[in-house]
Amino acid sequence: MLTNRVTELLGVDLPIVQAPMGWIARSQLASAVSNAGAMGIIETSSGELDNIRTEIAMMKDLTDRPFGVNIAQAFVADPAVIVDFVIAQGVRFVTTSAGSPTKYTGQLKDAGLTVFHVVPTLKAAMKAVEAGVDGLIVEGAEGGGFKNPQAVSTMVLLPAVVQAVDVPVIAAGGFLDGPTMAAGFALGAEGVQLGTVMVSCAESPIHPNWKQAIVDASETDTVFLNGHTSPALRALRTERTTALEFDHETNAMAAFGNVKDLYFGGDLEAGIALSGQVAGRITSSRPVADIIRECAEGCDATLAALAASYVTR
């Protein structure tokens, strides 16, 4: 994989970033990602900052490679301390999401950190660039987790943003292998973010029932919830989420359920199991190192095959 602005800014071998899923993106998963040459991310959206501090300390024992932290602003338990908390952990890379890029970017950059902001629209991308971010994570609505209610697919959103900004862009939503990574590069991205495939991987700390549900899912087995309010959600289809799919009055966040019974107890009806549409292409729970290696090598192979197939006449 050629060096580009993403690998240079993040200090990684491969322009692949792991998504910052709450309770999931902790040292067990993130260290495996970093050790594979990509960028592991530790979440803060759980609000459990004491546990997060411990997880970051464990990261430093588990890997000597770069890793970062995400600040999901809508879920920050104590907004007054989160920036100082992140800076104190000694990380050099931060992704911010679920809020305005003007809120924390200046403070983080003043402390010498590299900041990428997650955006779901072109308007949000322009605002983030004006706020001074170093790069963007452009996330289409096919991705899992929290979304903009006005859904835009990666295929439309990514080139619209790339054409309008000069900062490096990481593409998110629908990526899991070499061909999809190559597609992101063809649309102007310089890296990809992997989410659902990391939820299902061998090192993911979630219950095997959730991993198996992802493996068993078809491409139509996710639902888009909360299109009438914010945040919207994309999740696996279950009895709970199917009941909410066309409910335009209930806020799905209020019906989120018992997170830990779902995540670690394996009861898929206890809460909302966030997942992207790419679940329909995941056929097994694989080790992180295999996923990342095959993604990078497959991207190179796909781009080389395309170059060989389409010769200028």
ZADO-1210 file (C-alpha; in nm, 4 decimals, padded with zeros to 6 digits):
<atoms>
<atom x="00.0000" y="00.0000" z="00.0000" code="MET" pos="1"/>
<atom x="00.1459" y="00.3342" z="-00.1042" code="LEU" pos="2"/>
<atom x="00.2114" y="00.6003" z="00.1552" code="THR" pos="3"/>
<atom x="-00.0441" y="00.8813" z="00.1463" code="ASN" pos="4"/>
<atom x="-00.1601" y="01.1685" z="00.3650" code="ARG" pos="5"/>
<atom x="-00.3590" y="00.9408" z="00.5961" code="VAL" pos="6"/>
<atom x="-00.0683" y="00.7066" z="00.6699" code="THR" pos="7"/>
<atom x="00.1643" y="01.0036" z="00.7190" code="GLU" pos="8"/>
<atom x="-00.0704" y="01.1929" z="00.9533" code="LEU" pos="9"/>
<atom x="-00.1606" y="00.8850" z="01.1581" code="LEU" pos="10"/>
<atom x="00.1817" y="00.7195" z="01.1569" code="GLY" pos="11"/>
<atom x="00.0398" y="00.3850" z="01.0452" code="VAL" pos="12"/>
<atom x="00.1441" y="00.1356" z="00.7783" code="ASP" pos="13"/>
<atom x="-00.2040" y="00.0990" z="00.6305" code="LEU" pos="14"/>
<atom x="-00.4754" y="00.3645" z="00.5766" code="PRO" pos="15"/>
<atom x="-00.7374" y="00.1657" z="00.7640" code="ILE" pos="16"/>
<atom x="-00.9123" y="00.2918" z="01.0773" code="VAL" pos="17"/>
<atom x="-01.1262" y="00.0912" z="01.3194" code="GLN" pos="18"/>
<atom x="-01.4637" y="00.2449" z="01.4060" code="ALA" pos="19"/>
<atom x="-01.5103" y="00.3633" z="01.7676" code="PRO" pos="20"/>
<atom x="-01.8058" y="00.1494" z="01.8803" code="MET" pos="21"/>
<atom x="-01.9184" y="00.2105" z="02.2372" code="GLY" pos="22"/>
<atom x="-01.8102" y="-00.0618" z="02.4842" code="TRP" pos="23"/>
<atom x="-01.6602" y="-00.2577" z="02.1903" code="ILE" pos="24"/>
<atom x="-01.3707" y="-00.0341" z="02.0850" code="ALA" pos="25"/>
<atom x="-01.1473" y="-00.1107" z="02.3788" code="ARG" pos="26"/>
<atom x="-00.8004" y="-00.2509" z="02.4221" code="SER" pos="27"/>
<atom x="-00.8716" y="-00.6109" z="02.3200" code="GLN" pos="28"/>
<atom x="-00.9937" y="-00.5025" z="01.9768" code="LEU" pos="29"/>
<atom x="-00.8008" y="-00.1783" z="01.9254" code="ALA" pos="30"/>
<atom x="-00.4604" y="-00.3292" z="02.0075" code="SER" pos="31"/>
<atom x="-00.5175" y="-00.6064" z="01.7533" code="ALA" pos="32"/>
<atom x="-00.5978" y="-00.3429" z="01.4907" code="VAL" pos="33"/>
<atom x="-00.2884" y="-00.1359" z="01.5717" code="SER" pos="34"/>
<atom x="-00.0645" y="-00.4421" z="01.5782" code="ASN" pos="35"/>
<atom x="-00.1914" y="-00.5287" z="01.2299" code="ALA" pos="36"/>
<atom x="-00.0591" y="-00.1959" z="01.0988" code="GLY" pos="37"/>
<atom x="-00.3852" y="-00.0017" z="01.1006" code="ALA" pos="38"/>
<atom x="-00.5279" y="00.2549" z="01.3442" code="MET" pos="39"/>
<atom x="-00.6990" y="00.1154" z="01.6532" code="GLY" pos="40"/>
<atom x="-00.9431" y="00.3485" z="01.8275" code="ILE" pos="41"/>
<atom x="-01.0612" y="00.3558" z="02.1892" code="ILE" pos="42"/>
<atom x="-01.4171" y="00.4760" z="02.2466" code="GLU" pos="43"/>
<atom x="-01.5437" y="00.7238" z="02.5064" code="THR" pos="44"/>
<atom x="-01.9140" y="00.7129" z="02.4131" code="SER" pos="45"/>
<atom x="-01.9853" y="00.4644" z="02.6936" code="SER" pos="46"/>
<atom x="-01.9117" y="00.7474" z="02.9359" code="GLY" pos="47"/>
<atom x="-01.7065" y="00.5142" z="03.1546" code="GLU" pos="48"/>
<atom x="-01.3967" y="00.7331" z="03.1733" code="LEU" pos="49"/>
<atom x="-01.2363" y="00.5447" z="03.4617" code="ASP" pos="50"/>
<atom x="-01.2619" y="00.2239" z="03.2595" code="ASN" pos="51"/>
<atom x="-01.1417" y="00.4035" z="02.9468" code="ILE" pos="52"/>
<atom x="-00.8318" y="00.5272" z="03.1338" code="ARG" pos="53"/>
<atom x="-00.7578" y="00.1667" z="03.2283" code="THR" pos="54"/>
<atom x="-00.8147" y="00.0491" z="02.8718" code="GLU" pos="55"/>
<atom x="-00.5716" y="00.3090" z="02.7360" code="ILE" pos="56"/>
<atom x="-00.3118" y="00.2015" z="02.9904" code="ALA" pos="57"/>
<atom x="-00.3630" y="-00.1569" z="02.8735" code="MET" pos="58"/>
<atom x="-00.3185" y="-00.0451" z="02.5134" code="MET" pos="59"/>
<atom x="00.0297" y="00.0770" z="02.5966" code="LYS" pos="60"/>
<atom x="00.1159" y="-00.2708" z="02.7241" code="ASP" pos="61"/>
<atom x="-00.0481" y="-00.4506" z="02.4305" code="LEU" pos="62"/>
<atom x="00.0955" y="-00.2503" z="02.1404" code="THR" pos="63"/>
<atom x="00.3802" y="-00.0169" z="02.0571" code="ASP" pos="64"/>
<atom x="00.1952" y="00.1056" z="01.7480" code="ARG" pos="65"/>
<atom x="-00.0127" y="00.4257" z="01.7165" code="PRO" pos="66"/>
<atom x="-00.3712" y="00.4309" z="01.8370" code="PHE" pos="67"/>
<atom x="-00.6328" y="00.6997" z="01.8865" code="GLY" pos="68"/>
<atom x="-00.9398" y="00.7983" z="02.0849" code="VAL" pos="69"/>
<atom x="-01.2851" y="00.9033" z="01.9706" code="ASN" pos="70"/>
<atom x="-01.4946" y="01.1782" z="02.1290" code="ILE" pos="71"/>
<atom x="-01.8604" y="01.1187" z="02.0418" code="ALA" pos="72"/>
<atom x="-01.9868" y="01.4558" z="02.1584" code="GLN" pos="73"/>
<atom x="-02.3548" y="01.3692" z="02.1960" code="ALA" pos="74"/>
<atom x="-02.2659" y="01.0938" z="02.4416" code="PHE" pos="75"/>
<atom x="-01.9954" y="01.2644" z="02.6465" code="VAL" pos="76"/>
<atom x="-02.0797" y="01.2253" z="03.0146" code="ALA" pos="77"/>
<atom x="-01.8881" y="01.5364" z="03.1242" code="ASP" pos="78"/>
<atom x="-01.8212" y="01.7803" z="02.8364" code="PRO" pos="79"/>
<atom x="-01.6163" y="02.0082" z="03.0615" code="ALA" pos="80"/>
<atom x="-01.3426" y="01.7497" z="03.1173" code="VAL" pos="81"/>
<atom x="-01.3372" y="01.5307" z="02.8067" code="ILE" pos="82"/>
<atom x="-01.0691" y="01.7265" z="02.6175" code="VAL" pos="83"/>
<atom x="-00.8348" y="01.7420" z="02.9165" code="ASP" pos="84"/>
<atom x="-00.9005" y="01.3726" z="02.9753" code="PHE" pos="85"/>
<atom x="-00.8056" y="01.2783" z="02.6187" code="VAL" pos="86"/>
<atom x="-00.4975" y="01.5006" z="02.6138" code="ILE" pos="87"/>
<atom x="-00.3804" y="01.3517" z="02.9433" code="ALA" pos="88"/>
<atom x="-00.3820" y="01.0012" z="02.7935" code="GLN" pos="89"/>
<atom x="-00.0920" y="01.0875" z="02.5642" code="GLY" pos="90"/>
<atom x="-00.2591" y="00.9880" z="02.2378" code="VAL" pos="91"/>
<atom x="-00.1750" y="01.1801" z="01.9202" code="ARG" pos="92"/>
<atom x="-00.4848" y="01.1082" z="01.7097" code="PHE" pos="93"/>
<atom x="-00.8485" y="01.1911" z="01.7884" code="VAL" pos="94"/>
<atom x="-01.1687" y="01.1469" z="01.5925" code="THR" pos="95"/>
<atom x="-01.4642" y="01.3634" z="01.6893" code="THR" pos="96"/>
<atom x="-01.8224" y="01.2859" z="01.5986" code="SER" pos="97"/>
<atom x="-02.1899" y="01.3364" z="01.6827" code="ALA" pos="98"/>
<atom x="-02.1614" y="01.7114" z="01.7289" code="GLY" pos="99"/>
<atom x="-02.0133" y="02.0348" z="01.6035" code="SER" pos="100"/>
<atom x="-01.6472" y="02.0330" z="01.4934" code="PRO" pos="101"/>
<atom x="-01.6109" y="02.3819" z="01.6394" code="THR" pos="102"/>
<atom x="-01.6537" y="02.2543" z="01.9931" code="LYS" pos="103"/>
<atom x="-01.3249" y="02.0729" z="02.0569" code="TYR" pos="104"/>
<atom x="-01.1074" y="02.0987" z="01.7447" code="THR" pos="105"/>
<atom x="-00.9201" y="02.4121" z="01.8522" code="GLY" pos="106"/>
<atom x="-00.8331" y="02.2800" z="02.1974" code="GLN" pos="107"/>
<atom x="-00.7208" y="01.9439" z="02.0643" code="LEU" pos="108"/>
<atom x="-00.5055" y="02.0919" z="01.7906" code="LYS" pos="109"/>
<atom x="-00.3539" y="02.3457" z="02.0316" code="ASP" pos="110"/>
<atom x="-00.2376" y="02.0439" z="02.2339" code="ALA" pos="111"/>
<atom x="-00.0669" y="01.9032" z="01.9239" code="GLY" pos="112"/>
<atom x="-00.3199" y="01.6308" z="01.8394" code="LEU" pos="113"/>
<atom x="-00.4285" y="01.5333" z="01.4887" code="THR" pos="114"/>
<atom x="-00.8071" y="01.5668" z="01.4556" code="VAL" pos="115"/>
<atom x="-01.0429" y="01.4030" z="01.2047" code="PHE" pos="116"/>
<atom x="-01.4155" y="01.4795" z="01.2280" code="HIS" pos="117"/>
<atom x="-01.6917" y="01.2389" z="01.1196" code="VAL" pos="118"/>
<atom x="-01.9397" y="01.3953" z="00.8751" code="VAL" pos="119"/>
<atom x="-02.2658" y="01.2674" z="00.7199" code="PRO" pos="120"/>
<atom x="-02.3257" y="01.5555" z="00.4743" code="THR" pos="121"/>
<atom x="-02.1345" y="01.7929" z="00.2502" code="LEU" pos="122"/>
<atom x="-02.2485" y="02.0881" z="00.4625" code="LYS" pos="123"/>
<atom x="-02.1049" y="01.9249" z="00.7737" code="ALA" pos="124"/>
<atom x="-01.7795" y="01.8555" z="00.5894" code="ALA" pos="125"/>
<atom x="-01.7400" y="02.2208" z="00.4929" code="MET" pos="126"/>
<atom x="-01.8077" y="02.3279" z="00.8513" code="LYS" pos="127"/>
<atom x="-01.5437" y="02.0863" z="00.9810" code="ALA" pos="128"/>
<atom x="-01.2827" y="02.2114" z="00.7356" code="VAL" pos="129"/>
<atom x="-01.3587" y="02.5700" z="00.8381" code="GLU" pos="130"/>
<atom x="-01.3089" y="02.4616" z="01.2015" code="ALA" pos="131"/>
<atom x="-00.9542" y="02.3542" z="01.1154" code="GLY" pos="132"/>
<atom x="-00.9701" y="01.9729" z="01.1257" code="VAL" pos="133"/>
<atom x="-00.6794" y="01.7802" z="00.9763" code="ASP" pos="134"/>
<atom x="-00.9068" y="01.5411" z="00.7915" code="GLY" pos="135"/>
<atom x="-01.2556" y="01.3978" z="00.7589" code="LEU" pos="136"/>
<atom x="-01.4250" y="01.0638" z="00.8061" code="ILE" pos="137"/>
<atom x="-01.7093" y="01.0680" z="00.5534" code="VAL" pos="138"/>
<atom x="-01.9760" y="00.8210" z="00.6600" code="GLU" pos="139"/>
<atom x="-02.2573" y="00.7015" z="00.4369" code="GLY" pos="140"/>
<atom x="-02.5952" y="00.5942" z="00.5717" code="ALA" pos="141"/>
<atom x="-02.5359" y="00.2259" z="00.4939" code="GLU" pos="142"/>
<atom x="-02.2944" y="00.2169" z="00.7856" code="GLY" pos="143"/>
<atom x="-02.4040" y="00.0942" z="01.1262" code="GLY" pos="144"/>
<atom x="-02.4608" y="00.2992" z="01.4385" code="GLY" pos="145"/>
<atom x="-02.5744" y="00.6573" z="01.4806" code="PHE" pos="146"/>
<atom x="-02.6690" y="00.8428" z="01.1626" code="LYS" pos="147"/>
<atom x="-02.8042" y="01.1646" z="01.0207" code="ASN" pos="148"/>
<atom x="-03.1835" y="01.1330" z="00.9717" code="PRO" pos="149"/>
<atom x="-03.1397" y="01.2517" z="00.6119" code="GLN" pos="150"/>
<atom x="-02.9726" y="00.9386" z="00.4782" code="ALA" pos="151"/>
<atom x="-02.7123" y="00.9703" z="00.2005" code="VAL" pos="152"/>
<atom x="-02.5204" y="00.6700" z="00.0657" code="SER" pos="153"/>
<atom x="-02.1416" y="00.6560" z="00.0570" code="THR" pos="154"/>
<atom x="-02.1478" y="00.6359" z="-00.3232" code="MET" pos="155"/>
<atom x="-02.3082" y="00.9814" z="-00.3391" code="VAL" pos="156"/>
<atom x="-02.1627" y="01.1484" z="-00.0303" code="LEU" pos="157"/>
<atom x="-01.7958" y="01.0532" z="-00.0652" code="LEU" pos="158"/>
<atom x="-01.7266" y="01.2033" z="-00.4106" code="PRO" pos="159"/>
<atom x="-01.9322" y="01.5122" z="-00.3263" code="ALA" pos="160"/>
<atom x="-01.7101" y="01.5815" z="-00.0246" code="VAL" pos="161"/>
<atom x="-01.3812" y="01.4894" z="-00.1929" code="VAL" pos="162"/>
<atom x="-01.4532" y="01.7287" z="-00.4789" code="GLN" pos="163"/>
<atom x="-01.5159" y="02.0135" z="-00.2351" code="ALA" pos="164"/>
<atom x="-01.2309" y="01.9840" z="00.0186" code="VAL" pos="165"/>
<atom x="-00.8526" y="01.9621" z="00.0190" code="ASP" pos="166"/>
<atom x="-00.8047" y="01.7684" z="00.3446" code="VAL" pos="167"/>
<atom x="-00.7555" y="01.3895" z="00.3417" code="PRO" pos="168"/>
<atom x="-01.0724" y="01.1841" z="00.3606" code="VAL" pos="169"/>
<atom x="-01.1361" y="00.8451" z="00.5190" code="ILE" pos="170"/>
<atom x="-01.4447" y="00.6709" z="00.3799" code="ALA" pos="171"/>
<atom x="-01.6874" y="00.4898" z="00.6094" code="ALA" pos="172"/>
<atom x="-02.0060" y="00.2931" z="00.5519" code="GLY" pos="173"/>
<atom x="-01.9997" y="-00.0284" z="00.3494" code="GLY" pos="174"/>
<atom x="-01.6286" y="-00.1164" z="00.3682" code="PHE" pos="175"/>
<atom x="-01.4875" y="-00.4538" z="00.4688" code="LEU" pos="176"/>
<atom x="-01.2510" y="-00.5890" z="00.2017" code="ASP" pos="177"/>
<atom x="-01.0132" y="-00.5113" z="-00.0828" code="GLY" pos="178"/>
<atom x="-01.2655" y="-00.4340" z="-00.3568" code="PRO" pos="179"/>
<atom x="-01.4675" y="-00.1991" z="-00.1354" code="THR" pos="180"/>
<atom x="-01.1487" y="-00.0274" z="-00.0203" code="MET" pos="181"/>
<atom x="-01.0430" y="00.0151" z="-00.3829" code="ALA" pos="182"/>
<atom x="-01.3844" y="00.1621" z="-00.4611" code="ALA" pos="183"/>
<atom x="-01.3346" y="00.4171" z="-00.1843" code="GLY" pos="184"/>
<atom x="-00.9968" y="00.5101" z="-00.3284" code="PHE" pos="185"/>
<atom x="-01.1475" y="00.5406" z="-00.6753" code="ALA" pos="186"/>
<atom x="-01.3948" y="00.7930" z="-00.5338" code="LEU" pos="187"/>
<atom x="-01.1148" y="00.9991" z="-00.3813" code="GLY" pos="188"/>
<atom x="-01.0721" y="00.8623" z="-00.0285" code="ALA" pos="189"/>
<atom x="-00.7237" y="00.8049" z="00.1130" code="GLU" pos="190"/>
<atom x="-00.8344" y="00.5553" z="00.3750" code="GLY" pos="191"/>
<atom x="-01.1310" y="00.3514" z="00.4945" code="VAL" pos="192"/>
<atom x="-01.2965" y="00.2913" z="00.8291" code="GLN" pos="193"/>
<atom x="-01.4118" y="-00.0594" z="00.9223" code="LEU" pos="194"/>
<atom x="-01.7009" y="-00.0949" z="01.1645" code="GLY" pos="195"/>
<atom x="-01.9426" y="-00.3875" z="01.1353" code="THR" pos="196"/>
<atom x="-01.6716" y="-00.6317" z="01.0314" code="VAL" pos="197"/>
<atom x="-01.4827" y="-00.5331" z="01.3470" code="MET" pos="198"/>
<atom x="-01.7921" y="-00.5928" z="01.5609" code="VAL" pos="199"/>
<atom x="-01.8037" y="-00.9464" z="01.4239" code="SER" pos="200"/>
<atom x="-01.4302" y="-01.0219" z="01.4388" code="CYS" pos="201"/>
<atom x="-01.2620" y="-01.2756" z="01.6644" code="ALA" pos="202"/>
<atom x="-01.1141" y="-01.0099" z="01.8964" code="GLU" pos="203"/>
<atom x="-01.4404" y="-00.8194" z="01.9409" code="SER" pos="204"/>
<atom x="-01.5491" y="-00.8442" z="02.3066" code="PRO" pos="205"/>
<atom x="-01.9215" y="-00.8796" z="02.2339" code="ILE" pos="206"/>
<atom x="-02.1226" y="-01.1950" z="02.2941" code="HIS" pos="207"/>
<atom x="-02.0991" y="-01.4649" z="02.0229" code="PRO" pos="208"/>
<atom x="-02.4754" y="-01.4373" z="01.9635" code="ASN" pos="209"/>
<atom x="-02.4337" y="-01.0877" z="01.8192" code="TRP" pos="210"/>
<atom x="-02.1395" y="-01.1957" z="01.6039" code="LYS" pos="211"/>
<atom x="-02.3416" y="-01.4894" z="01.4724" code="GLN" pos="212"/>
<atom x="-02.6384" y="-01.2633" z="01.3980" code="ALA" pos="213"/>
<atom x="-02.4113" y="-01.0507" z="01.1787" code="ILE" pos="214"/>
<atom x="-02.2739" y="-01.3592" z="01.0034" code="VAL" pos="215"/>
<atom x="-02.6286" y="-01.4885" z="00.9441" code="ASP" pos="216"/>
<atom x="-02.7662" y="-01.1544" z="00.8214" code="ALA" pos="217"/>
<atom x="-02.8577" y="-01.0865" z="00.4599" code="SER" pos="218"/>
<atom x="-02.8027" y="-00.7526" z="00.2894" code="GLU" pos="219"/>
<atom x="-03.1625" y="-00.6560" z="00.3788" code="THR" pos="220"/>
<atom x="-03.1368" y="-00.7485" z="00.7466" code="ASP" pos="221"/>
<atom x="-03.0727" y="-00.4008" z="00.8866" code="THR" pos="222"/>
<atom x="-03.3249" y="-00.1283" z="00.9643" code="VAL" pos="223"/>
<atom x="-03.2924" y="00.2510" z="00.9566" code="PHE" pos="224"/>
<atom x="-03.4574" y="00.3949" z="01.2682" code="LEU" pos="225"/>
<atom x="-03.5405" y="00.7470" z="01.3869" code="ASN" pos="226"/>
<atom x="-03.5681" y="00.9054" z="01.0444" code="GLY" pos="227"/>
<atom x="-03.8063" y="01.1538" z="01.2085" code="HIS" pos="228"/>
<atom x="-03.5604" y="01.2758" z="01.4711" code="THR" pos="229"/>
<atom x="-03.1924" y="01.2663" z="01.5657" code="SER" pos="230"/>
<atom x="-02.9839" y="01.0658" z="01.5945" code="PRO" pos="231"/>
<atom x="-03.1049" y="00.8098" z="01.3458" code="ALA" pos="232"/>
<atom x="-02.9767" y="00.4546" z="01.3846" code="LEU" pos="233"/>
<atom x="-02.8909" y="00.1627" z="01.1600" code="ARG" pos="234"/>
<atom x="-02.9221" y="-00.1712" z="01.3370" code="ALA" pos="235"/>
<atom x="-02.9777" y="-00.5406" z="01.2829" code="LEU" pos="236"/>
<atom x="-03.3349" y="-00.6469" z="01.2172" code="ARG" pos="237"/>
<atom x="-03.4839" y="-00.8055" z="01.5299" code="THR" pos="238"/>
<atom x="-03.8345" y="-00.8086" z="01.6752" code="GLU" pos="239"/>
<atom x="-03.7477" y="-00.4946" z="01.8732" code="ARG" pos="240"/>
<atom x="-03.6081" y="-00.3000" z="01.5786" code="THR" pos="241"/>
<atom x="-03.8731" y="-00.4192" z="01.3309" code="THR" pos="242"/>
<atom x="-04.1406" y="-00.2812" z="01.5632" code="ALA" pos="243"/>
<atom x="-03.9633" y="00.0557" z="01.5555" code="LEU" pos="244"/>
<atom x="-03.8866" y="00.0631" z="01.1830" code="GLU" pos="245"/>
<atom x="-04.1990" y="00.2479" z="01.0717" code="PHE" pos="246"/>
<atom x="-04.2820" y="00.4063" z="01.4069" code="ASP" pos="247"/>
<atom x="-04.2558" y="00.7774" z="01.3394" code="HIS" pos="248"/>
<atom x="-04.3474" y="00.8848" z="01.6900" code="GLU" pos="249"/>
<atom x="-04.1279" y="00.6830" z="01.9260" code="THR" pos="250"/>
<atom x="-03.7682" y="00.7945" z="01.9675" code="ASN" pos="251"/>
<atom x="-03.5668" y="00.4756" z="01.9235" code="ALA" pos="252"/>
<atom x="-03.3059" y="00.6085" z="02.1641" code="MET" pos="253"/>
<atom x="-03.5642" y="00.5869" z="02.4411" code="ALA" pos="254"/>
<atom x="-03.6251" y="00.2253" z="02.3437" code="ALA" pos="255"/>
<atom x="-03.2572" y="00.1353" z="02.3214" code="PHE" pos="256"/>
<atom x="-03.2916" y="-00.1154" z="02.6030" code="GLY" pos="257"/>
<atom x="-03.0301" y="-00.2788" z="02.8232" code="ASN" pos="258"/>
<atom x="-02.6980" y="-00.2348" z="02.6480" code="VAL" pos="259"/>
<atom x="-02.4945" y="-00.4772" z="02.8542" code="LYS" pos="260"/>
<atom x="-02.7509" y="-00.7577" z="02.8354" code="ASP" pos="261"/>
<atom x="-02.7204" y="-00.7277" z="02.4592" code="LEU" pos="262"/>
<atom x="-02.3489" y="-00.6666" z="02.4235" code="TYR" pos="263"/>
<atom x="-02.2233" y="-00.9135" z="02.6799" code="PHE" pos="264"/>
<atom x="-02.5266" y="-01.1266" z="02.7673" code="GLY" pos="265"/>
<atom x="-02.6119" y="-01.2074" z="02.4086" code="GLY" pos="266"/>
<atom x="-02.9848" y="-01.1255" z="02.4316" code="ASP" pos="267"/>
<atom x="-03.0504" y="-00.9674" z="02.0918" code="LEU" pos="268"/>
<atom x="-03.3949" y="-00.8490" z="02.2017" code="GLU" pos="269"/>
<atom x="-03.2607" y="-00.6762" z="02.5131" code="ALA" pos="270"/>
<atom x="-03.1407" y="-00.3762" z="02.3145" code="GLY" pos="271"/>
<atom x="-03.0665" y="-00.2393" z="01.9691" code="ILE" pos="272"/>
<atom x="-02.7803" y="-00.4230" z="01.7971" code="ALA" pos="273"/>
<atom x="-02.6154" y="-00.1592" z="01.5770" code="LEU" pos="274"/>
<atom x="-02.4921" y="-00.2868" z="01.2409" code="SER" pos="275"/>
<atom x="-02.4282" y="-00.1705" z="00.8868" code="GLY" pos="276"/>
<atom x="-02.5748" y="-00.3153" z="00.5702" code="GLN" pos="277"/>
<atom x="-02.2368" y="-00.4735" z="00.4990" code="VAL" pos="278"/>
<atom x="-02.3374" y="-00.7424" z="00.7516" code="ALA" pos="279"/>
<atom x="-02.4942" y="-00.9131" z="00.4522" code="GLY" pos="280"/>
<atom x="-02.1468" y="-00.9764" z="00.3095" code="ARG" pos="281"/>
<atom x="-01.9826" y="-01.1073" z="00.6275" code="ILE" pos="282"/>
<atom x="-01.9715" y="-01.4857" z="00.6301" code="THR" pos="283"/>
<atom x="-01.7582" y="-01.5664" z="00.9338" code="SER" pos="284"/>
<atom x="-01.5957" y="-01.4205" z="01.2452" code="SER" pos="285"/>
<atom x="-01.2303" y="-01.3780" z="01.1504" code="ARG" pos="286"/>
<atom x="-00.9150" y="-01.2537" z="01.3243" code="PRO" pos="287"/>
<atom x="-00.8422" y="-00.8833" z="01.2905" code="VAL" pos="288"/>
<atom x="-00.5004" y="-00.9449" z="01.1355" code="ALA" pos="289"/>
<atom x="-00.6584" y="-01.1484" z="00.8545" code="ASP" pos="290"/>
<atom x="-00.9279" y="-00.8884" z="00.7896" code="ILE" pos="291"/>
<atom x="-00.6815" y="-00.6009" z="00.7669" code="ILE" pos="292"/>
<atom x="-00.4198" y="-00.7881" z="00.5648" code="ARG" pos="293"/>
<atom x="-00.6737" y="-00.9153" z="00.3129" code="GLU" pos="294"/>
<atom x="-00.8327" y="-00.5712" z="00.2897" code="CYS" pos="295"/>
<atom x="-00.5027" y="-00.4010" z="00.2086" code="ALA" pos="296"/>
<atom x="-00.3710" y="-00.6728" z="-00.0226" code="GLU" pos="297"/>
<atom x="-00.7087" y="-00.7042" z="-00.1928" code="GLY" pos="298"/>
<atom x="-00.7192" y="-00.3314" z="-00.2537" code="CYS" pos="299"/>
<atom x="-00.3779" y="-00.3395" z="-00.4196" code="ASP" pos="300"/>
<atom x="-00.4793" y="-00.6386" z="-00.6302" code="ALA" pos="301"/>
<atom x="-00.8083" y="-00.4819" z="-00.7341" code="THR" pos="302"/>
<atom x="-00.6470" y="-00.1539" z="-00.8377" code="LEU" pos="303"/>
<atom x="-00.3756" y="-00.3396" z="-01.0297" code="ALA" pos="304"/>
<atom x="-00.6315" y="-00.5557" z="-01.2087" code="ALA" pos="305"/>
<atom x="-00.8338" y="-00.2501" z="-01.3073" code="LEU" pos="306"/>
<atom x="-00.5249" y="-00.0740" z="-01.4352" code="ALA" pos="307"/>
<atom x="-00.4376" y="-00.3765" z="-01.6455" code="ALA" pos="308"/>
<atom x="-00.7921" y="-00.4175" z="-01.7766" code="SER" pos="309"/>
<atom x="-00.8522" y="-00.0624" z="-01.8891" code="TYR" pos="310"/>
<atom x="-00.5709" y="00.0367" z="-02.1220" code="VAL" pos="311"/>
<atom x="-00.5921" y="00.3741" z="-02.2950" code="THR" pos="312"/>
<atom x="-00.6216" y="00.3226" z="-02.6682" code="ARG" pos="313"/>
</atoms>
